[in-house]
Amino acid sequence: MRKAVHSTLSKIFCDHIRSLREKAGMTQRDLAVALGREHGMVARIELGERRVDLVEAFELFKALKADPEAEAATIMRKFSALGT
């Protein structure tokens, strides 16, 4: 198993989170406030500099007013489409 940071799969995840945030009309600072975290953490996630576990992904999706199950499934389909 490869480290996920800076991989193609990591980029897909980061781009998906950024897209959800933009669709929600939120800035990185808005998302950080919704999560009760510092702005830098959101920036590092979107840049692929910080890994996210399943619990954090769930919290991100909820803060973005997105359905965690649906978003996880979408991300997994994107991963699978790569054929890795």
Contacts in CASP RR format, 6 or more apart in sequence:
PFRMAT RR
TARGET T0000
AUTHOR 0000-0000-0000
METHOD contacts of the structure
MODEL  1
MRKAVHSTLSKIFCDHIRSLREKAGMTQRDLAVALGREHGMVARIELGER
RVDLVEAFELFKALKADPEAEAATIMRKFSALGT
4 10 0 8 1.000
4 13 0 8 1.000
4 51 0 8 1.000
5 48 0 8 1.000
5 49 0 8 1.000
5 50 0 8 1.000
5 51 0 8 1.000
6 48 0 8 1.000
8 82 0 8 1.000
8 84 0 8 1.000
9 79 0 8 1.000
9 82 0 8 1.000
9 84 0 8 1.000
10 48 0 8 1.000
10 51 0 8 1.000
11 48 0 8 1.000
12 75 0 8 1.000
12 78 0 8 1.000
12 79 0 8 1.000
12 82 0 8 1.000
13 52 0 8 1.000
13 75 0 8 1.000
14 45 0 8 1.000
14 46 0 8 1.000
14 47 0 8 1.000
14 48 0 8 1.000
16 71 0 8 1.000
16 74 0 8 1.000
16 75 0 8 1.000
16 78 0 8 1.000
17 45 0 8 1.000
17 46 0 8 1.000
17 52 0 8 1.000
17 60 0 8 1.000
17 64 0 8 1.000
18 46 0 8 1.000
20 61 0 8 1.000
20 64 0 8 1.000
20 66 0 8 1.000
20 71 0 8 1.000
21 27 0 8 1.000
21 28 0 8 1.000
21 31 0 8 1.000
21 42 0 8 1.000
21 46 0 8 1.000
21 64 0 8 1.000
24 64 0 8 1.000
24 65 0 8 1.000
24 66 0 8 1.000
26 34 0 8 1.000
26 64 0 8 1.000
28 39 0 8 1.000
28 40 0 8 1.000
28 42 0 8 1.000
28 43 0 8 1.000
28 46 0 8 1.000
29 39 0 8 1.000
29 42 0 8 1.000
31 42 0 8 1.000
31 60 0 8 1.000
31 63 0 8 1.000
31 64 0 8 1.000
32 38 0 8 1.000
32 39 0 8 1.000
32 40 0 8 1.000
32 41 0 8 1.000
32 42 0 8 1.000
34 63 0 8 1.000
34 64 0 8 1.000
35 41 0 8 1.000
35 42 0 8 1.000
35 59 0 8 1.000
35 60 0 8 1.000
35 63 0 8 1.000
41 50 0 8 1.000
44 50 0 8 1.000
45 52 0 8 1.000
45 60 0 8 1.000
52 60 0 8 1.000
57 68 0 8 1.000
57 72 0 8 1.000
58 68 0 8 1.000
61 67 0 8 1.000
61 68 0 8 1.000
61 71 0 8 1.000
61 72 0 8 1.000
62 68 0 8 1.000
END
